[in-house]
């Protein structure tokens, strides 16, 4: 048994004994991880958050509406094996091949073993798929760490890892990490926006030349975990003041590092420092891509909402937007007044799902 320190795993929420989560995941696994060629299927992440926060009764109705967006799992391209897997990394034509590969892996070996083997392989491509693959993995790991291990739940981890492998996309090779201020808040403030923000996330990330190198040198596992918690907190708080710049995409500056934080307890301690580095790079890159130069901060973030965390999540569930549900879930992990204000802000800024 590992003696490495473990970060706090949030255990608040409702443990599902109704079977709704497994039923929902089985429905979702008949669909692909994307639709319209590049948009991510957020259903597995959203339903996991809904169930965890006591909204299991809304899941199937939500899925009935959301499935209109979804497409069938793409046809297989060519079987992935131990011999050809490296050349298949980052090939979106292999989305189904990768899902099948990881389904075989988690059927034959403990899921933690599979995760620990592949985590360092996948981390350099954390920004691929606009960070949705790592977020999906984080939701799957949280479920496996805190609830019963069932076939649909381990299959969800396989699908998440497969999506990440297929959309694996490192940040630009020439990207430099410059000296950074000491706090995550100051480091995110120091991130320079990319010059041309007219295109999608891929064209924006391709413009990155430099980012502050925050968190470098956090080699001890407990220090890396503490810095990662700081980053998640700051990125969540920052949405309260800057989320209006791009209400949908900027949620990922918080939800991507939180997915990494949720995964740490399942990983060996030696992987925590590189996990912090990758999470920082993803959060900073999203910030650079979507906060315009000279964007004024919203000044209404002071104080706490006049609602409980449970009431705020119920409002996010009723709102129905997948990004809002996921961001509110992360804000409740952080749990302080500013985070709850950020959650309410996401409900206000994003369009409801109808």
C-alpha positions as CSV (number, residue, x, y, z in Angstrom):
1,X,0.0,0.0,0.0
2,X,1.3,3.4,-0.9
3,X,2.4,5.6,2.0
4,X,2.3,8.8,0.0
5,X,0.2,11.6,1.4
6,X,-3.2,12.0,-0.2
7,X,-5.1,15.2,-0.9
8,X,-8.6,15.7,0.5
9,X,-11.2,14.0,-1.7
10,X,-14.5,15.8,-1.4
11,X,-17.0,13.4,0.0
12,X,-20.0,15.7,0.3
13,X,-23.0,14.9,-1.9
14,X,-25.4,12.0,-2.2
15,X,-24.3,8.5,-2.9
16,X,-26.5,7.0,-5.5
17,X,-28.2,3.7,-4.5
18,X,-30.9,3.9,-7.2
19,X,-28.9,2.7,-10.1
20,X,-29.5,6.0,-12.0
21,X,-25.9,6.8,-12.6
22,X,-25.2,3.3,-14.1
23,X,-28.3,3.5,-16.2
24,X,-27.3,6.9,-17.5
25,X,-23.7,5.9,-18.2
26,X,-25.0,2.9,-20.2
27,X,-27.2,5.1,-22.3
28,X,-24.3,7.6,-22.9
29,X,-21.8,4.9,-23.9
30,X,-23.9,4.2,-27.0
31,X,-23.0,7.6,-28.2
32,X,-19.7,9.1,-29.3
33,X,-17.6,11.5,-27.1
34,X,-18.2,14.3,-29.7
35,X,-20.9,15.6,-32.1
36,X,-20.8,17.9,-35.1
37,X,-17.2,16.9,-35.6
38,X,-15.6,18.5,-32.6
39,X,-18.1,19.5,-29.9
40,X,-17.6,17.4,-26.7
41,X,-20.3,15.2,-25.2
42,X,-20.7,16.6,-21.7
43,X,-23.4,14.2,-20.7
44,X,-21.2,11.8,-18.6
45,X,-19.7,14.7,-16.6
46,X,-23.0,16.5,-16.1
47,X,-24.9,13.4,-15.0
48,X,-22.2,12.4,-12.5
49,X,-22.4,15.8,-10.9
50,X,-26.2,15.8,-10.9
51,X,-26.3,12.4,-9.1
52,X,-23.6,13.4,-6.6
53,X,-25.5,16.5,-5.6
54,X,-28.9,14.9,-5.1
55,X,-30.4,15.5,-8.5
56,X,-30.7,11.9,-9.6
57,X,-34.4,12.4,-10.2
58,X,-33.6,14.9,-13.0
59,X,-31.0,12.8,-14.8
60,X,-33.1,10.8,-17.3
61,X,-35.2,13.8,-18.3
62,X,-32.1,15.8,-18.8
63,X,-30.6,13.0,-20.9
64,X,-33.8,12.7,-23.0
65,X,-33.2,16.3,-24.1
66,X,-29.5,16.2,-24.4
67,X,-29.4,13.1,-26.6
68,X,-30.8,15.1,-29.4
69,X,-27.3,16.6,-29.7
70,X,-25.5,13.2,-29.7
71,X,-24.3,11.0,-32.4
72,X,-23.6,7.3,-32.6
73,X,-20.2,6.0,-31.6
74,X,-18.0,6.3,-34.7
75,X,-17.1,3.2,-36.6
76,X,-13.8,1.5,-35.6
77,X,-10.8,2.5,-37.7
78,X,-8.1,-0.1,-36.8
79,X,-7.6,-2.1,-33.6
80,X,-5.1,-0.5,-31.2
81,X,-2.5,-2.8,-29.6
82,X,0.5,-2.5,-27.4
83,X,2.6,-2.4,-30.5
84,X,0.9,0.4,-32.4
85,X,-0.6,2.5,-29.6
86,X,2.1,5.2,-29.7
87,X,1.5,6.0,-33.3
88,X,-2.3,6.2,-32.7
89,X,-2.0,8.8,-29.9
90,X,-3.7,12.0,-30.9
91,X,-5.5,10.5,-33.9
92,X,-9.2,11.5,-33.6
93,X,-10.1,8.9,-36.3
94,X,-9.3,6.3,-33.6
95,X,-11.8,7.5,-31.0
96,X,-13.7,4.2,-30.9
97,X,-10.5,2.2,-31.2
98,X,-9.1,3.9,-28.1
99,X,-12.3,3.4,-26.2
100,X,-12.2,-0.3,-27.0
101,X,-8.5,-0.5,-26.1
102,X,-9.1,0.9,-22.6
103,X,-12.3,-1.2,-22.1
104,X,-10.0,-4.2,-22.6
105,X,-7.4,-2.8,-20.3
106,X,-9.7,-2.1,-17.3
107,X,-11.4,-5.5,-17.8
108,X,-8.0,-7.2,-17.5
109,X,-6.2,-5.1,-14.9
110,X,-7.2,-3.0,-11.9
111,X,-8.3,0.5,-13.1
112,X,-5.8,2.2,-10.9
113,X,-3.0,0.4,-12.5
114,X,-4.2,1.3,-16.0
115,X,-4.6,5.0,-14.9
116,X,-1.1,5.2,-13.3
117,X,0.5,3.7,-16.5
118,X,-1.3,6.1,-18.9
119,X,-1.5,9.3,-16.8
120,X,2.1,10.4,-17.6
121,X,1.6,9.5,-21.2
122,X,-1.6,11.6,-21.5
123,X,-0.6,14.6,-19.4
124,X,1.3,16.4,-22.1
125,X,-1.8,16.5,-24.2
126,X,-4.1,17.8,-21.4
127,X,-5.3,20.7,-23.6
128,X,-6.6,18.4,-26.3
129,X,-10.4,18.4,-26.9
130,X,-10.5,21.8,-25.1
131,X,-9.6,20.0,-21.8
132,X,-12.8,18.0,-21.9
133,X,-11.1,14.6,-21.9
134,X,-9.3,15.2,-18.6
135,X,-12.4,16.6,-17.1
136,X,-14.3,13.5,-18.1
137,X,-11.6,11.3,-16.5
138,X,-11.7,13.4,-13.3
139,X,-15.4,12.8,-12.9
140,X,-15.0,9.1,-13.6
141,X,-12.2,8.7,-11.1
142,X,-14.1,10.6,-8.4
143,X,-17.0,8.2,-8.8
144,X,-14.7,5.1,-8.6
145,X,-12.9,6.5,-5.5
146,X,-16.0,7.3,-3.6
147,X,-18.6,4.8,-4.7
148,X,-19.0,1.1,-5.6
149,X,-16.9,0.0,-8.6
150,X,-19.4,-1.2,-11.2
151,X,-19.0,-2.1,-14.8
152,X,-20.6,1.1,-16.2
153,X,-18.3,3.2,-13.9
154,X,-15.1,1.5,-15.0
155,X,-16.3,1.6,-18.6
156,X,-16.8,5.4,-18.2
157,X,-13.1,5.7,-17.1
158,X,-12.2,3.7,-20.2
159,X,-14.2,6.0,-22.5
160,X,-12.7,9.1,-20.8
161,X,-9.1,7.8,-21.2
162,X,-9.9,6.8,-24.8
163,X,-11.2,10.2,-25.6
164,X,-8.1,11.8,-24.1
165,X,-5.8,9.5,-26.1
166,X,-7.6,10.2,-29.4
167,X,-7.6,14.0,-28.8
168,X,-4.2,14.2,-27.2
169,X,-2.7,17.5,-28.3
170,X,0.4,19.1,-26.6
171,X,0.7,22.8,-26.4
172,X,3.0,24.5,-29.0
173,X,6.5,23.0,-28.9
174,X,8.2,26.4,-28.6
175,X,6.1,27.4,-25.6
176,X,8.3,29.1,-22.9
177,X,7.5,29.2,-19.2
178,X,8.8,32.5,-17.7
179,X,9.4,33.4,-14.1
180,X,6.0,33.8,-12.3
181,X,4.7,35.6,-9.3
182,X,4.4,33.6,-6.1
183,X,0.7,33.1,-5.9
184,X,-1.7,31.5,-8.4
185,X,-3.8,34.6,-8.4
186,X,-0.9,36.8,-9.4
187,X,0.3,34.3,-12.0
188,X,-3.1,34.1,-13.7
189,X,-3.3,37.9,-13.7
190,X,0.1,37.9,-15.4
191,X,-1.1,35.6,-18.3
192,X,-1.0,37.6,-21.6
193,X,-4.0,37.1,-23.9
194,X,-3.2,35.6,-27.3
195,X,-3.1,38.2,-30.1
196,X,-6.0,36.9,-32.3
197,X,-9.1,35.7,-30.4
198,X,-11.3,35.4,-33.5
199,X,-11.0,31.7,-33.9
200,X,-11.7,28.5,-32.0
201,X,-9.6,27.2,-29.1
202,X,-7.2,25.3,-31.3
203,X,-6.2,28.4,-33.3
204,X,-5.9,30.4,-30.1
205,X,-3.7,27.8,-28.3
206,X,-1.5,27.6,-31.4
207,X,-0.6,31.2,-30.8
208,X,0.9,30.6,-27.4
209,X,4.5,31.5,-27.1
210,X,5.0,32.1,-23.3
211,X,3.2,31.5,-20.1
212,X,4.2,32.2,-16.5
213,X,5.8,29.1,-15.1
214,X,3.9,29.0,-11.8
215,X,4.2,26.0,-9.5
216,X,7.6,25.0,-10.8
217,X,9.7,23.2,-8.3
218,X,6.8,21.8,-6.2
219,X,8.4,18.4,-6.2
220,X,7.0,17.1,-2.9
221,X,3.6,15.4,-3.3
222,X,2.0,17.3,-0.4
223,X,3.3,20.6,-1.8
224,X,2.1,19.8,-5.3
225,X,-1.4,18.9,-4.0
226,X,-1.6,22.2,-1.9
227,X,-0.5,24.3,-4.9
228,X,-3.1,22.5,-7.1
229,X,-5.9,23.2,-4.5
230,X,-4.7,26.9,-4.6
231,X,-5.0,27.0,-8.4
232,X,-8.5,25.4,-8.4
233,X,-9.6,27.9,-5.8
234,X,-8.2,30.9,-7.6
235,X,-9.4,29.9,-11.0
236,X,-12.9,29.4,-9.6
237,X,-12.8,32.8,-7.8
238,X,-11.5,34.4,-11.0
239,X,-14.6,33.3,-12.9
240,X,-16.7,35.5,-10.6
241,X,-14.8,38.6,-11.8
242,X,-13.8,37.6,-15.3
243,X,-16.2,35.0,-16.5
244,X,-18.2,37.5,-18.5
245,X,-15.3,37.6,-21.0
246,X,-16.4,34.2,-22.3
247,X,-18.8,32.5,-20.0
248,X,-18.7,29.0,-21.5
249,X,-15.0,28.5,-22.2
250,X,-13.6,30.1,-19.1
251,X,-15.2,27.5,-16.9
252,X,-12.4,25.2,-18.0
253,X,-9.7,27.2,-16.4
254,X,-11.2,25.9,-13.1
255,X,-12.8,22.6,-14.1
256,X,-9.7,21.2,-15.8
257,X,-7.3,21.6,-12.8
258,X,-10.0,20.4,-10.5
259,X,-10.3,17.2,-12.6
260,X,-6.5,16.7,-12.0
261,X,-7.0,17.3,-8.3
262,X,-9.8,14.8,-8.1
263,X,-7.5,12.2,-9.7
264,X,-4.5,12.6,-7.4
265,X,-5.7,10.2,-4.7
266,X,-5.6,7.4,-7.3
267,X,-2.1,8.1,-8.5
268,X,1.4,7.4,-7.1
269,X,2.9,10.4,-5.3
270,X,5.7,10.8,-7.9
271,X,3.0,11.8,-10.5
272,X,1.6,14.7,-8.4
273,X,4.2,17.3,-9.3
274,X,3.9,16.8,-13.1
275,X,0.2,16.8,-12.6
276,X,0.4,20.2,-11.1
277,X,2.5,21.4,-14.0
278,X,0.1,20.1,-16.6
279,X,-3.0,21.5,-14.7
280,X,-1.4,24.9,-14.5
281,X,-0.5,24.9,-18.2
282,X,-4.1,24.0,-19.1
283,X,-5.6,26.7,-16.8
284,X,-3.2,29.4,-18.0
285,X,-3.7,28.4,-21.6
286,X,-7.5,28.7,-21.4
287,X,-7.1,32.0,-19.6
288,X,-4.8,33.3,-22.4
289,X,-7.2,32.1,-25.1
290,X,-10.3,33.7,-23.7
291,X,-9.7,36.8,-21.6
292,X,-9.3,39.7,-24.0
293,X,-6.7,42.4,-23.4
294,X,-8.0,45.1,-21.2
295,X,-11.0,43.2,-20.1
296,X,-12.4,45.0,-17.0
297,X,-13.1,42.9,-14.0
298,X,-16.7,42.6,-12.7
299,X,-16.9,44.4,-9.4
300,X,-20.0,42.7,-8.0
301,X,-18.2,39.6,-6.6
302,X,-18.1,40.8,-2.9
303,X,-20.1,39.1,-0.2
304,X,-21.9,35.7,-0.3
305,X,-25.0,34.6,-2.1
306,X,-28.2,34.5,-0.1
307,X,-28.5,30.8,-0.9
308,X,-27.1,27.5,0.5
309,X,-24.7,25.5,-1.6
310,X,-27.5,22.9,-2.1
311,X,-29.9,25.6,-3.3
312,X,-27.3,26.9,-5.7
313,X,-26.6,23.5,-7.2
314,X,-30.4,22.9,-7.5
315,X,-30.6,26.2,-9.4
316,X,-27.8,25.0,-11.7
317,X,-29.6,21.7,-12.3
318,X,-32.8,23.6,-13.2
319,X,-30.8,25.9,-15.5
320,X,-29.6,22.7,-17.2
321,X,-26.6,24.0,-19.1
322,X,-23.9,21.4,-19.0
323,X,-21.0,23.8,-18.4
324,X,-22.9,25.5,-15.7
325,X,-23.6,22.2,-13.9
326,X,-19.9,21.2,-14.1
327,X,-18.6,24.6,-13.0
328,X,-21.1,24.7,-10.0
329,X,-19.9,21.3,-9.0
330,X,-16.3,22.6,-8.9
331,X,-17.4,25.7,-7.1
332,X,-19.0,23.6,-4.4
333,X,-15.7,21.6,-4.0
334,X,-14.0,25.0,-3.2
335,X,-17.0,25.9,-1.1
336,X,-16.2,29.4,0.1
337,X,-18.3,32.5,-0.4
338,X,-16.5,33.7,-3.5
339,X,-16.7,30.3,-5.1
340,X,-20.5,30.2,-4.5
341,X,-20.7,33.7,-6.0
342,X,-18.9,32.4,-9.1
343,X,-21.3,29.5,-9.4
344,X,-24.3,32.0,-9.3
345,X,-22.4,34.1,-11.9
346,X,-22.2,31.1,-14.2
347,X,-25.9,30.5,-13.9
348,X,-26.5,34.1,-14.8
349,X,-24.1,34.3,-17.6
350,X,-24.7,31.1,-19.5
351,X,-27.8,30.4,-21.6
352,X,-30.2,27.9,-20.0
353,X,-30.4,24.5,-21.7
354,X,-33.9,24.1,-23.3
